[in-house]
Amino acid sequence: MNFKFLSNIALVFILLSSLFLNAQNKFSDFKKEKTYIQTSHVFYKPGEEMFFKIFIVQAENNLPANQSKVVNFELVDPSGTVVRKSKYEIKNGHADGSFYFGEDMKGGIYKIRAFTNWMQNEAGKNVFEKEITLQKIVSPRILMKLDFPKKGYGAGDEVLADFSMRSLSNLPIPFYEAYFTVMHQGEKINEGSFITDKEGKYILKFKLPEVLKSSDALLNIKVNFDGFTESISRNIPIVLNNLDVKFMPEGGTFINGIEQNIAFKVLDEFEKPVDAVLGIYNQNHKKLTEVSAYNFGMGIFLLTPKNGETYYAKVLKPENISKIYQLPTAKDNGIVFNAKKENQKISLNINSTSERNVIISGNFRGKEIYSKTMRLKQGLNLFEIPENELPIGICRFTVSESNIPLAERIVFTNENRQMKVKITPTKKNYLPREKVIVNIETTDENNQPIPANLSMSVVDDKLWTYADDKQNHILSWLLLDSELRGKIERPQFYFDKKEEKARKSLDLVMLTNGYRYFEMIPDVEKSGKYKYLPEKKNPIYGIIEDENKKPVKAEVFLVEGNSKIKKQITTENGLFYFSDLNRNEYYTVIAKSLSKKQKVNVRMLSYKLNINPLVKQSLENIDVEEIIKEAEIKEKRHQFLRELKGL
């Protein structure tokens, strides 16, 4: 990058430096950013190159980010060591990159992550991560799938496993014999054979031992095909006695005398979901109801608490779980707040124990999108909101009285309002190494054309049988997982229109996971100042001084080549900065004093300067004398190092 600096007759040489932070006292101007990484695949072998595209968006609307100009990329090996750190320039909300897996790199699960400097102010799972498998691949001759529809088995339970096999041309392999082996703690506990049905599928059933000392269990299925042995293995989701059961009344309140929904979530000691069966009892050990988890360990049941009663739950299946799980204690006064989606409407029901004046507010990513003042009558109060008037994503509805929240419910709205991508090849069949042309069409939910920023990769589909990728895709991360607490199991499942349980399961996620749009890290919370700011590309900093080296207020012009001009007025302290410069361009800096006939000079700074580019005139409070003193100290240090190097 070349520079020429003119102020009347002044010529100055500069050195670029990185941006450091001047914190703000408030977080109201925090414009959250999100990242997502699309990779060419999730399964690689040594000697292959991974291509990726990083999307960087404004969280409030998922449009291309316009604050940060640089995104950080990290690759973490199976031992947890960061083996690659890179920075990429953001252009129109995305950055492209690649990584070559060397022949000597060890196999295993790698993680990639992408984040901007600005995102480092946040706590929680704000940084996008994705797992990549590196393994020497032996190409299969058939495509096999194996999964357990139920999540969680105990000692003596019957296990169901869904198995299917297809040819490389994706045709079923019917009436074919396969062999299975069940291992527990390295010992064989069951084995046998079966024959697939006409669709190449089979539901395998087997029993676990009456005593299980470990959750270490594996199901392996082998097939002798075309003279070779093909196999597939999956860990059996075994549950021991250490389960965590959480109960979450809808709306967050539990009121005596009012029937209400109680959501629950069951996890094992590894935070994996367990599809358990619960019995609900009162303090007299009378069973009131029995309920099964609907999906991924989540479920819901109705209960009307009574004054003077308490409630607890026991796990009935898996069996031999002895722990008791207490339900919340019900209160006598308050409201019960329920929400239901039906026929493109959001029905909000408020059941109150007394008359009260409340405000029902709707919030979406930190902004109010709905507000209604209401006089609640004692008993049930009903009203509706058209779903199409709400944005796509998680909306938070709160009922408040005298500015005190009484109940809250989060609802995922318009999940079907998705962009459609249609890919049409120009031919039905292609020869090896033949050039392929495909037509790509993007439309909205009403089939109207819309522009899109896309990434695409072409892989042999037989690799997906090894990958078994159930991680976030771009919809599930940007709209769902990044705004909820806790781990979301198979997040892309909730946006799959082919999954019958997706819609109800999505609402269960809303009921069982706390909402978080952003939270600041402790350092930022404590100081009230940002620790990181949006990273700009190639920033420069300077001071305008008079003939006596006193800072003066002036107009500063940055001229790129012979055409483009950027203008900035310095602060009262004479400070200015420009950013997002191109390294290969030639620039001229010109300064003009705001006082007539005053000669000025440009002095560029080549060290860290506390500047917040988010706020106009953010240089006002910088102590110029301290800056000048620091500059002199650093210049002396550089001079000493140059002399030392010369020796």
C-alpha positions as CSV (number, residue, x, y, z in Angstrom):
1,M,0.0,0.0,0.0
2,N,1.4,3.4,-1.0
3,F,0.7,6.7,0.6
4,K,1.5,10.4,0.0
5,F,0.5,12.9,2.7
6,L,0.1,16.6,1.9
7,S,-0.9,19.5,4.2
8,N,0.2,22.6,2.4
9,I,3.8,21.3,2.0
10,A,4.0,18.5,4.6
11,L,5.0,14.9,3.5
12,V,4.7,12.1,6.0
13,F,5.6,8.4,6.1
14,I,3.2,6.0,8.0
15,L,3.0,2.4,9.2
16,L,-0.4,0.6,9.5
17,S,-1.4,-0.8,12.9
18,S,-4.3,-2.8,14.2
19,L,-7.4,-1.4,15.8
20,F,-7.8,-1.5,19.6
21,L,-10.8,-0.6,21.6
22,N,-12.3,2.3,23.2
23,A,-15.2,1.1,25.2
24,Q,-18.7,2.4,25.4
25,N,-20.6,2.8,28.5
26,K,-23.8,1.3,27.2
27,F,-24.8,-1.8,25.2
28,S,-27.8,-0.4,23.5
29,D,-25.8,0.1,20.3
30,F,-24.7,-3.5,20.3
31,K,-25.3,-4.8,16.8
32,K,-25.0,-8.6,17.1
33,E,-23.2,-10.5,14.3
34,K,-23.4,-14.2,13.5
35,T,-21.3,-16.5,11.4
36,Y,-21.9,-19.8,9.6
37,I,-19.4,-22.0,7.7
38,Q,-20.5,-24.0,4.7
39,T,-17.9,-26.7,3.8
40,S,-17.6,-28.7,0.6
41,H,-18.1,-31.9,2.8
42,V,-17.8,-33.0,6.4
43,F,-15.7,-36.1,5.6
44,Y,-12.2,-35.9,4.2
45,K,-9.2,-38.1,3.9
46,P,-5.5,-37.1,4.2
47,G,-4.3,-35.5,1.0
48,E,-7.6,-33.8,0.3
49,E,-8.5,-30.1,0.4
50,M,-11.4,-28.6,2.2
51,F,-13.1,-25.6,0.6
52,F,-15.4,-23.5,2.7
53,K,-17.4,-20.3,2.6
54,I,-18.0,-18.2,5.7
55,F,-21.2,-16.2,5.9
56,I,-21.2,-13.2,8.2
57,V,-24.5,-11.6,8.9
58,Q,-26.2,-8.9,11.0
59,A,-28.1,-10.9,13.5
60,E,-31.2,-8.6,13.6
61,N,-32.1,-9.3,9.9
62,N,-29.6,-11.9,8.6
63,L,-28.4,-9.5,5.9
64,P,-24.7,-9.2,5.1
65,A,-22.7,-7.8,8.0
66,N,-21.6,-4.2,7.5
67,Q,-19.5,-3.5,10.6
68,S,-16.8,-6.1,10.7
69,K,-14.5,-6.3,7.6
70,V,-12.4,-9.2,8.8
71,V,-13.5,-12.7,10.1
72,N,-11.3,-15.1,12.1
73,F,-11.1,-18.8,11.1
74,E,-9.7,-21.6,13.4
75,L,-9.1,-25.3,12.9
76,V,-8.9,-27.4,16.0
77,D,-7.4,-31.0,15.9
78,P,-8.8,-34.0,17.9
79,S,-6.6,-33.2,20.9
80,G,-8.0,-29.7,21.2
81,T,-5.0,-27.9,19.8
82,V,-5.6,-25.0,17.3
83,V,-3.6,-26.0,14.3
84,R,-4.6,-23.2,12.0
85,K,-5.6,-19.5,12.6
86,S,-6.4,-17.3,9.6
87,K,-8.1,-14.0,8.9
88,Y,-10.2,-13.4,5.8
89,E,-11.5,-10.2,4.3
90,I,-15.3,-10.0,4.4
91,K,-16.9,-9.0,1.1
92,N,-20.6,-8.5,0.8
93,G,-21.2,-10.6,3.9
94,H,-19.0,-13.6,3.1
95,A,-15.5,-14.9,2.9
96,D,-14.0,-17.8,1.0
97,G,-11.1,-20.1,2.1
98,S,-9.6,-23.6,1.9
99,F,-7.5,-25.9,4.0
100,Y,-5.3,-28.8,2.8
101,F,-5.2,-31.9,5.0
102,G,-1.6,-33.1,4.8
103,E,-0.9,-36.8,4.3
104,D,0.7,-36.9,7.8
105,M,-2.2,-35.3,9.7
106,K,-3.8,-37.6,12.3
107,G,-7.3,-38.9,11.8
108,G,-10.2,-38.1,14.0
109,I,-12.8,-35.4,14.7
110,Y,-11.6,-31.8,13.9
111,K,-13.5,-28.7,14.7
112,I,-13.7,-25.5,12.6
113,R,-15.0,-22.2,13.9
114,A,-15.5,-18.7,12.6
115,F,-16.0,-15.5,14.5
116,T,-15.4,-11.7,14.2
117,N,-13.6,-9.7,16.9
118,W,-16.8,-8.0,17.7
119,M,-18.5,-11.3,18.6
120,Q,-15.9,-11.9,21.3
121,N,-17.7,-9.5,23.6
122,E,-20.4,-12.1,23.9
123,A,-20.7,-15.1,26.3
124,G,-22.3,-18.4,25.5
125,K,-22.5,-20.2,22.2
126,N,-22.2,-17.2,19.9
127,V,-19.3,-18.7,17.9
128,F,-20.3,-21.1,15.1
129,E,-18.6,-24.5,15.3
130,K,-18.7,-27.5,13.0
131,E,-17.2,-30.9,13.2
132,I,-15.1,-32.4,10.4
133,T,-14.0,-36.0,10.2
134,L,-10.6,-36.8,8.8
135,Q,-10.2,-40.5,8.0
136,K,-8.7,-42.8,5.3
137,I,-11.8,-43.7,3.3
138,V,-12.5,-47.1,1.8
139,S,-15.2,-46.5,-0.7
140,P,-18.3,-48.6,0.0
141,R,-20.1,-50.8,-2.6
142,I,-23.5,-50.3,-1.0
143,L,-25.2,-47.5,1.0
144,M,-26.2,-48.5,4.5
145,K,-28.1,-46.5,7.2
146,L,-28.5,-47.5,10.9
147,D,-30.4,-45.5,13.5
148,F,-32.2,-45.9,16.8
149,P,-35.7,-44.2,16.7
150,K,-35.9,-44.3,20.5
151,K,-33.3,-42.4,22.5
152,G,-32.6,-44.2,25.7
153,Y,-32.6,-47.9,26.7
154,G,-32.1,-49.5,30.1
155,A,-31.2,-52.9,31.5
156,G,-33.6,-55.6,30.1
157,D,-35.2,-53.3,27.5
158,E,-35.9,-54.3,24.0
159,V,-34.0,-52.3,21.5
160,L,-35.3,-51.3,18.1
161,A,-32.9,-50.4,15.3
162,D,-33.8,-49.1,11.8
163,F,-31.6,-50.6,9.1
164,S,-31.6,-50.0,5.3
165,M,-29.4,-50.8,2.4
166,R,-29.3,-49.5,-1.1
167,S,-27.1,-49.7,-4.2
168,L,-24.7,-47.0,-5.3
169,S,-27.4,-46.0,-7.8
170,N,-29.8,-45.5,-4.8
171,L,-32.0,-48.5,-5.5
172,P,-33.2,-50.8,-2.7
173,I,-31.4,-54.0,-2.1
174,P,-34.3,-56.3,-1.1
175,F,-34.4,-59.8,0.5
176,Y,-30.7,-59.7,1.3
177,E,-29.1,-61.4,4.3
178,A,-27.2,-59.4,6.9
179,Y,-25.5,-60.3,10.2
180,F,-25.5,-58.4,13.4
181,T,-23.4,-58.3,16.6
182,V,-24.2,-56.5,19.9
183,M,-21.2,-55.7,22.1
184,H,-21.2,-54.5,25.7
185,Q,-17.9,-53.4,27.3
186,G,-16.0,-55.2,24.6
187,E,-17.9,-58.5,25.1
188,K,-20.4,-60.0,22.7
189,I,-23.9,-60.2,24.2
190,N,-26.1,-60.9,21.2
191,E,-25.7,-61.9,17.5
192,G,-27.8,-63.2,14.7
193,S,-28.9,-62.6,11.1
194,F,-31.9,-61.2,9.3
195,I,-33.2,-60.6,5.7
196,T,-34.2,-57.1,4.4
197,D,-37.7,-56.6,3.1
198,K,-38.7,-55.6,-0.4
199,E,-37.6,-52.0,0.2
200,G,-34.2,-53.0,1.5
201,K,-35.2,-52.2,5.1
202,Y,-35.4,-54.1,8.4
203,I,-36.4,-53.2,12.0
204,L,-34.0,-55.2,14.1
205,K,-35.1,-56.1,17.7
206,F,-32.9,-57.5,20.5
207,K,-32.9,-57.4,24.3
208,L,-30.3,-55.9,26.6
209,P,-28.9,-57.8,29.6
210,E,-30.8,-57.5,32.9
211,V,-27.6,-55.9,34.4
212,L,-25.7,-53.1,32.7
213,K,-22.6,-51.8,34.3
214,S,-21.7,-49.3,31.5
215,S,-23.3,-47.4,28.7
216,D,-20.6,-48.7,26.4
217,A,-22.6,-50.7,23.9
218,L,-22.3,-51.1,20.1
219,L,-24.4,-52.6,17.3
220,N,-22.5,-53.7,14.2
221,I,-24.2,-55.0,11.0
222,K,-22.2,-56.8,8.3
223,V,-23.2,-57.7,4.8
224,N,-21.4,-59.9,2.3
225,F,-21.8,-58.2,-1.0
226,D,-20.2,-58.9,-4.3
227,G,-17.4,-60.9,-2.7
228,F,-16.6,-58.2,-0.1
229,T,-17.7,-57.5,3.5
230,E,-19.4,-54.2,4.1
231,S,-20.3,-53.0,7.7
232,I,-21.9,-50.2,9.7
233,S,-21.8,-49.6,13.4
234,R,-23.6,-47.3,15.9
235,N,-23.5,-46.8,19.6
236,I,-26.6,-48.0,21.4
237,P,-28.1,-45.2,23.5
238,I,-28.0,-46.9,26.9
239,V,-29.1,-45.1,30.0
240,L,-27.9,-45.9,33.5
241,N,-29.3,-44.5,36.8
242,N,-27.9,-41.0,36.3
243,L,-30.7,-39.0,34.6
244,D,-31.5,-35.3,34.7
245,V,-35.2,-34.5,34.4
246,K,-36.3,-30.8,34.2
247,F,-39.8,-29.5,34.4
248,M,-40.8,-26.2,32.8
249,P,-44.4,-25.0,33.2
250,E,-45.5,-23.1,30.1
251,G,-45.1,-19.4,30.6
252,G,-42.9,-20.0,33.7
253,T,-45.7,-20.0,36.3
254,F,-47.4,-22.9,38.2
255,I,-50.7,-21.7,39.7
256,N,-53.1,-23.7,41.9
257,G,-56.5,-24.5,40.5
258,I,-55.6,-23.8,36.8
259,E,-55.0,-26.6,34.3
260,Q,-51.7,-26.0,32.5
261,N,-49.0,-27.4,30.3
262,I,-45.9,-28.8,31.9
263,A,-43.0,-29.4,29.5
264,F,-40.1,-31.6,30.5
265,K,-36.7,-32.7,29.2
266,V,-34.8,-35.8,30.1
267,L,-31.0,-36.0,29.6
268,D,-28.4,-38.6,30.5
269,E,-25.1,-37.9,32.2
270,F,-23.6,-37.0,28.8
271,E,-26.3,-34.5,28.1
272,K,-27.8,-36.8,25.5
273,P,-31.6,-36.9,25.2
274,V,-33.5,-39.9,26.7
275,D,-37.0,-40.9,25.4
276,A,-38.2,-41.8,28.9
277,V,-41.6,-42.7,30.3
278,L,-42.5,-40.7,33.4
279,G,-45.0,-41.3,36.2
280,I,-46.4,-38.2,37.9
281,Y,-47.4,-38.6,41.6
282,N,-48.7,-36.4,44.4
283,Q,-47.3,-36.3,48.0
284,N,-49.5,-39.3,48.9
285,H,-47.7,-41.3,46.2
286,K,-50.9,-41.5,44.1
287,K,-50.1,-41.8,40.4
288,L,-51.9,-38.9,38.6
289,T,-50.7,-39.5,35.0
290,E,-48.2,-41.3,32.9
291,V,-46.4,-39.6,30.0
292,S,-43.9,-40.5,27.4
293,A,-41.3,-38.2,25.8
294,Y,-42.4,-37.2,22.4
295,N,-39.0,-36.7,20.8
296,F,-35.4,-36.1,21.7
297,G,-36.2,-36.6,25.4
298,M,-38.8,-33.7,25.3
299,G,-42.5,-34.0,26.2
300,I,-45.5,-32.3,27.7
301,F,-48.5,-33.1,29.9
302,L,-51.5,-31.3,31.5
303,L,-51.7,-30.9,35.3
304,T,-54.1,-29.0,37.6
305,P,-52.2,-28.4,40.8
306,K,-54.2,-28.2,44.0
307,N,-53.7,-26.1,47.1
308,G,-51.8,-28.0,49.7
309,E,-50.4,-30.6,47.3
310,T,-46.9,-31.2,46.0
311,Y,-45.8,-33.4,43.1
312,Y,-42.9,-35.5,41.9
313,A,-42.0,-37.8,39.0
314,K,-40.4,-41.2,38.6
315,V,-38.8,-42.6,35.5
316,L,-40.8,-45.8,34.6
317,K,-38.8,-46.5,31.4
318,P,-35.9,-47.1,31.2
319,E,-36.4,-49.3,34.2
320,N,-34.4,-49.4,37.4
321,I,-34.1,-45.6,37.7
322,S,-34.6,-45.0,41.4
323,K,-34.2,-41.2,41.6
324,I,-37.2,-38.9,42.5
325,Y,-37.7,-35.7,40.6
326,Q,-39.7,-32.9,42.2
327,L,-42.0,-30.6,40.3
328,P,-42.1,-26.9,41.1
329,T,-44.3,-25.7,44.0
330,A,-47.5,-24.1,42.9
331,K,-48.6,-20.6,44.0
332,D,-52.1,-19.4,44.8
333,N,-52.0,-16.1,42.9
334,G,-50.8,-15.1,39.4
335,I,-51.4,-15.9,35.8
336,V,-51.0,-18.9,33.5
337,F,-49.8,-17.9,30.0
338,N,-50.3,-20.3,27.1
339,A,-49.5,-19.9,23.3
340,K,-50.7,-22.1,20.5
341,K,-50.1,-21.9,16.7
342,E,-53.0,-22.9,14.6
343,N,-54.3,-21.9,11.1
344,Q,-51.7,-19.2,10.6
345,K,-52.6,-17.6,13.9
346,I,-50.9,-17.3,17.3
347,S,-53.5,-17.8,20.0
348,L,-52.4,-16.3,23.3
349,N,-54.4,-17.4,26.4
350,I,-54.0,-15.8,29.8
351,N,-55.8,-17.4,32.8
352,S,-55.7,-15.0,35.7
353,T,-56.6,-15.5,39.4
354,S,-57.8,-11.9,39.6
355,E,-58.5,-8.8,37.6
356,R,-55.4,-6.8,36.6
357,N,-54.0,-4.3,34.1
358,V,-51.2,-5.8,32.0
359,I,-49.2,-5.1,28.9
360,I,-48.5,-8.0,26.5
361,S,-45.3,-7.2,24.5
362,G,-43.7,-9.1,21.7
363,N,-39.9,-8.9,21.2
364,F,-37.8,-10.1,18.3
365,R,-34.0,-10.0,18.6
366,G,-34.0,-7.1,21.0
367,K,-36.7,-5.0,19.3
368,E,-40.3,-4.6,20.2
369,I,-42.6,-5.9,17.5
370,Y,-45.9,-6.1,19.3
371,S,-47.6,-4.3,22.3
372,K,-51.1,-4.5,23.7
373,T,-52.5,-3.0,26.9
374,M,-55.2,-5.2,28.3
375,R,-57.5,-5.3,31.4
376,L,-57.5,-9.0,32.4
377,K,-60.7,-10.4,33.8
378,Q,-60.6,-13.2,36.4
379,G,-60.4,-16.5,34.5
380,L,-59.6,-17.0,30.9
381,N,-58.7,-14.2,28.5
382,L,-58.1,-15.0,24.8
383,F,-56.7,-13.0,21.9
384,E,-55.0,-13.8,18.6
385,I,-52.1,-12.4,16.4
386,P,-51.9,-13.2,12.7
387,E,-48.6,-15.2,12.2
388,N,-47.9,-13.6,8.9
389,E,-47.5,-10.2,10.6
390,L,-44.6,-11.6,12.6
391,P,-41.0,-12.2,11.4
392,I,-39.3,-15.5,10.8
393,G,-37.7,-16.9,14.0
394,I,-38.1,-16.8,17.8
395,C,-40.5,-14.3,19.1
396,R,-40.7,-13.7,22.8
397,F,-44.0,-12.6,24.4
398,T,-44.1,-11.2,27.9
399,V,-47.0,-10.3,30.1
400,S,-46.1,-7.5,32.5
401,E,-47.9,-5.6,35.3
402,S,-46.5,-2.3,36.5
403,N,-43.3,-3.1,34.5
404,I,-42.9,-6.4,36.4
405,P,-42.9,-9.5,34.2
406,L,-45.5,-12.0,35.2
407,A,-45.0,-14.7,32.6
408,E,-43.2,-15.3,29.3
409,R,-43.4,-17.6,26.3
410,I,-41.2,-17.9,23.3
411,V,-42.7,-19.0,20.0
412,F,-41.0,-19.9,16.7
413,T,-43.0,-18.3,13.9
414,N,-43.2,-18.8,10.2
415,E,-40.8,-21.7,10.0
416,N,-42.3,-22.6,6.6
417,R,-41.4,-19.2,5.2
418,Q,-38.2,-20.5,3.6
419,M,-36.3,-19.7,0.5
420,K,-36.6,-22.5,-2.1
421,V,-33.6,-23.6,-4.1
422,K,-34.2,-25.7,-7.3
423,I,-31.3,-27.3,-9.0
424,T,-31.9,-28.6,-12.5
425,P,-29.2,-30.3,-14.6
426,T,-29.2,-29.7,-18.3
427,K,-28.9,-33.5,-18.9
428,K,-30.2,-36.6,-17.1
429,N,-27.0,-38.6,-17.5
430,Y,-23.3,-37.6,-17.8
431,L,-20.2,-39.4,-18.7
432,P,-17.1,-39.5,-16.4
433,R,-15.2,-36.1,-16.5
434,E,-17.9,-34.6,-18.6
435,K,-18.6,-30.9,-18.0
436,V,-21.8,-30.5,-16.0
437,I,-24.1,-27.5,-16.3
438,V,-26.9,-27.0,-13.8
439,N,-29.6,-24.3,-13.6
440,I,-30.2,-22.9,-10.1
441,E,-33.5,-21.0,-9.3
442,T,-34.2,-19.4,-5.9
443,T,-37.7,-18.4,-4.9
444,D,-39.6,-17.3,-1.8
445,E,-42.4,-19.3,-0.1
446,N,-44.8,-17.8,-2.7
447,N,-42.6,-19.0,-5.6
448,Q,-41.6,-15.5,-6.4
449,P,-37.9,-15.1,-7.6
450,I,-35.5,-13.7,-5.1
451,P,-31.7,-13.1,-5.3
452,A,-29.5,-15.2,-3.1
453,N,-25.8,-15.7,-2.1
454,L,-25.2,-19.5,-2.5
455,S,-22.4,-22.0,-2.1
456,M,-22.5,-25.5,-3.7
457,S,-20.3,-28.6,-3.7
458,V,-20.6,-31.8,-5.6
459,V,-19.7,-35.1,-3.9
460,D,-20.2,-38.8,-4.3
461,D,-23.3,-39.6,-2.2
462,K,-21.8,-42.8,-0.9
463,L,-19.6,-40.7,1.4
464,W,-22.7,-39.5,3.3
465,T,-23.2,-42.9,4.7
466,Y,-19.9,-42.4,6.6
467,A,-20.5,-38.8,7.4
468,D,-24.0,-39.2,9.1
469,D,-24.0,-35.4,9.4
470,K,-26.8,-34.2,11.8
471,Q,-25.2,-30.8,12.6
472,N,-26.6,-27.4,12.1
473,H,-27.4,-26.2,8.6
474,I,-27.6,-22.5,7.9
475,L,-31.3,-22.2,8.8
476,S,-31.1,-24.1,12.1
477,W,-28.1,-22.1,13.2
478,L,-29.1,-18.6,12.3
479,L,-32.8,-18.9,13.2
480,L,-32.7,-21.3,16.1
481,D,-29.7,-22.8,17.8
482,S,-27.7,-19.5,18.1
483,E,-30.5,-17.9,20.2
484,L,-31.2,-20.7,22.7
485,R,-29.4,-21.9,25.8
486,G,-28.2,-25.5,26.0
487,K,-27.5,-28.1,23.3
488,I,-30.2,-28.6,20.6
489,E,-30.2,-32.2,19.4
490,R,-30.2,-32.6,15.6
491,P,-31.1,-28.9,15.0
492,Q,-31.7,-29.3,11.3
493,F,-34.5,-31.9,12.0
494,Y,-36.9,-29.1,13.0
495,F,-36.8,-27.6,9.5
496,D,-37.3,-30.8,7.6
497,K,-40.8,-30.9,6.1
498,K,-40.5,-34.6,5.6
499,E,-40.3,-35.2,9.4
500,E,-43.8,-35.7,10.8
501,K,-42.7,-34.8,14.3
502,A,-40.8,-31.6,13.3
503,R,-43.6,-29.1,14.0
504,K,-44.5,-30.2,17.5
505,S,-40.9,-30.9,18.4
506,L,-40.0,-27.4,17.5
507,D,-42.5,-26.0,19.9
508,L,-41.2,-28.3,22.6
509,V,-37.7,-26.8,22.0
510,M,-39.3,-23.4,22.7
511,L,-40.7,-24.7,25.9
512,T,-37.6,-26.5,27.2
513,N,-34.7,-24.2,26.3
514,G,-34.1,-20.7,27.7
515,Y,-33.9,-17.8,25.2
516,R,-30.8,-15.7,24.9
517,Y,-30.2,-13.2,22.1
518,F,-26.9,-12.0,23.5
519,E,-25.0,-11.8,26.8
520,M,-21.8,-9.9,27.5
521,I,-18.7,-11.6,28.8
522,P,-17.9,-10.8,32.5
523,D,-15.2,-8.3,31.7
524,V,-17.6,-6.2,29.6
525,E,-20.4,-6.5,32.1
526,K,-18.1,-5.4,34.9
527,S,-16.5,-2.5,33.1
528,G,-19.5,-1.4,31.1
529,K,-17.1,-1.1,28.2
530,Y,-16.6,-3.2,25.1
531,K,-13.4,-5.3,25.1
532,Y,-13.5,-5.9,21.4
533,L,-14.7,-3.8,18.4
534,P,-15.5,-4.6,14.8
535,E,-12.2,-5.3,13.0
536,K,-11.6,-3.0,10.1
537,K,-9.4,-3.7,7.1
538,N,-6.1,-1.7,6.9
539,P,-6.9,1.2,9.3
540,I,-4.7,4.3,9.6
541,Y,-4.7,6.9,12.3
542,G,-3.3,10.4,12.5
543,I,-3.2,13.9,14.2
544,I,-3.4,17.3,12.5
545,E,-1.0,19.8,14.1
546,D,-0.1,23.5,13.6
547,E,3.4,24.8,13.2
548,N,4.0,24.6,17.0
549,K,2.9,20.9,17.0
550,K,-0.3,21.7,18.8
551,P,-3.4,19.6,17.7
552,V,-6.0,21.6,15.7
553,K,-9.4,20.8,14.2
554,A,-9.3,20.3,10.5
555,E,-10.8,18.7,7.4
556,V,-8.9,15.6,6.2
557,F,-9.2,14.2,2.7
558,L,-8.1,10.7,1.7
559,V,-7.6,10.5,-2.0
560,E,-7.4,7.0,-3.7
561,G,-5.4,7.2,-6.9
562,N,-6.8,10.1,-8.9
563,S,-10.5,9.8,-8.2
564,K,-12.1,8.5,-5.1
565,I,-12.1,10.9,-2.1
566,K,-13.1,10.2,1.5
567,K,-13.6,13.2,3.8
568,Q,-13.5,13.4,7.5
569,I,-13.5,16.3,10.1
570,T,-11.1,15.7,13.0
571,T,-12.1,16.0,16.6
572,E,-11.2,19.1,18.6
573,N,-8.0,17.2,19.5
574,G,-7.1,16.9,15.8
575,L,-7.4,13.1,15.6
576,F,-8.7,11.2,12.5
577,Y,-8.7,7.7,11.1
578,F,-9.7,5.9,7.9
579,S,-10.2,2.2,7.4
580,D,-11.0,-0.5,4.8
581,L,-8.1,0.6,2.6
582,N,-6.6,-1.6,-0.2
583,R,-3.0,-2.6,0.2
584,N,-2.2,-2.3,-3.4
585,E,-3.5,1.2,-3.9
586,Y,-1.7,4.6,-3.8
587,Y,-3.3,7.1,-1.3
588,T,-2.8,10.8,-0.6
589,V,-3.8,12.4,2.6
590,I,-4.6,16.2,2.5
591,A,-5.5,18.3,5.5
592,K,-7.0,21.8,5.6
593,S,-7.4,23.8,8.8
594,L,-10.9,25.1,9.7
595,S,-9.2,28.4,10.7
596,K,-8.3,30.6,7.7
597,K,-4.6,30.9,6.7
598,Q,-3.5,28.4,9.3
599,K,-0.7,26.1,8.2
600,V,-1.0,22.5,9.4
601,N,0.9,19.3,9.3
602,V,-0.2,15.7,9.2
603,R,1.4,13.3,11.7
604,M,0.5,9.7,11.2
605,L,0.4,7.2,14.1
606,S,2.0,3.8,13.8
607,Y,0.8,2.2,17.1
608,K,-2.3,1.1,18.8
609,L,-4.9,3.8,19.2
610,N,-8.1,3.5,21.2
611,I,-10.8,4.3,18.6
612,N,-14.3,3.1,18.5
613,P,-15.5,3.1,14.8
614,L,-19.1,2.5,15.8
615,V,-19.6,5.9,17.2
616,K,-19.2,9.2,15.3
617,Q,-16.7,11.6,16.8
618,S,-15.5,8.8,19.1
619,L,-12.1,10.4,19.3
620,E,-13.3,13.3,21.4
621,N,-12.2,11.9,24.8
622,I,-8.8,10.7,23.9
623,D,-5.9,12.4,25.7
624,V,-3.7,13.9,23.0
625,E,-0.8,14.6,25.3
626,E,-0.8,11.0,26.4
627,I,-0.9,9.9,22.8
628,I,2.0,12.2,21.9
629,K,4.0,11.0,24.9
630,E,3.3,7.3,24.0
631,A,4.4,8.0,20.4
632,E,7.7,9.5,21.5
633,I,8.4,6.5,23.8
634,K,7.6,4.0,21.1
635,E,9.7,5.9,18.6
636,K,12.7,5.8,21.0
637,R,12.1,2.1,21.5
638,H,12.1,1.5,17.7
639,Q,15.3,3.5,17.4
640,F,17.0,1.5,20.1
641,L,16.0,-1.8,18.4
642,R,17.3,-0.5,15.0
643,E,20.6,0.4,16.6
644,L,20.8,-2.9,18.4
645,K,20.1,-4.8,15.1
646,G,22.8,-2.7,13.5
647,L,25.4,-4.0,16.0
